Amino acid sequence: MDNKYKQQEIHSFLDQNKKKGGKKNDQYCYGQLKFGDVQNKIRKISLKTFFGNPEFEIFCIRFDFEDQLIAAGCSDGTVKIFNIATGKLAFNLQGSSEGSTPTTSIRWRNDCANKVKSVVINVNSDGSIMFWQAQTGKQLHRLIEKNNQILCMDLRYDGEVFATSGKDCKIRIYDDEKKEIIHTFDSADYNQIGHLNRVFALKFLEEFPTTLLSCGWDGNLVIWDLRDKRSVGSILGPHVSGDSIDFRNGQILTGSYRTNNQLQLWDFGKRSLIKNIKWDDKDSDNSYIYSCQFSKINGDTILAGSCGKQEEYIVLIMGINQTNLPLEVEKEWSTFVN
């Protein structure tokens, strides 16, 4: 096996909180947001910036397209916009109509001609969809899906269409300009492909702009065609809980919480499994993968995060082996909750 696919040095976040005597200093607490730089070829990660507040838990985060701002969706329904250059909170946006339900998903809209710039969109489990101008903190629009808990959303790269889904298993397609539903894919029925349980992940394919992927608790990854307004196939297998689906170069990446809690790589064209990516040798039955994605810069790298037993949160950076040999961890980044 090529050396770049061999296991590299393991780095633990706890190491940064140890005193010289080996005792841990301050442990992780809810509401801390940390990110770092990949410094060299062996993926040595260093802490770059830290934001912390014990009063809220972070459910989702997103960089903007220029990597100048971070939007963090929180358990209290707020969206916090952090300025990366200053390391300070720029705006605290009240994303939930009730003020207490979690923000479950966030997307930045790609800046397009004749549209407001720096727009961040968030959805909440109370059914609300909020549009903000991130540079000013101004609320632009607010939509409500009655009798539904929205658990995920995705925005097409051109910014013209977005999709939401959640507890009612339906997938709603919106026109971004009109802020109206233009089509609804219903839940599964006797002769209709769809979902039978909560949907936790949606993904528009940049390479195929009229194609949308969806998956959730029912173990069914459904492929939707927005032109024909129907499903064009499905893949049985991924049990997804969280924003853990991505697509690159004809391959679908999913994070499963049931199949021994493994990452899985699927062939989009053949609708078949390429490989299971083992998550953790020691505690694979006790970890839950909540997020995964391909690197935007290096397509041979996967970033994934999980919550393990004893509330251990782990982030793994993995090198993809394109020769179909087993994938191995390049870097592990872990921390704990008290």
Salt bridges, closest charged atoms under 4 A:
ASP15 OD1 - LYS18 NZ 3.94
ASP37 OD2 - LYS48 NZ 3.98
GLU145 OE1 - ARG172 NH1 3.34
ASP154 OD1 - ARG107 NE 2.78
ASP158 OD2 - ARG156 NH2 3.09
GLU160 OE1 - ARG156 NH2 3.76
ASP168 OD2 - ARG172 NH2 2.63
ASP176 OD2 - ARG109 NH1 2.96
ASP176 OD2 - LYS115 NZ 3.07
ASP176 OD1 - LYS179 NZ 3.87
ASP218 OD2 - HIS195 ND1 3.00
ASP225 OD2 - ARG227 NH2 3.37
ASP228 OD2 - ARG230 NE 3.85
ASP243 OD2 - ARG62 NH2 3.00
ASP243 OD2 - ARG107 NH2 3.29
ASP246 OD1 - LYS203 NZ 3.31
ASP281 OD1 - LYS278 NZ 3.90
ASP283 OD1 - LYS309 NZ 3.47
GLU330 OE1 - ARG43 NE 2.64
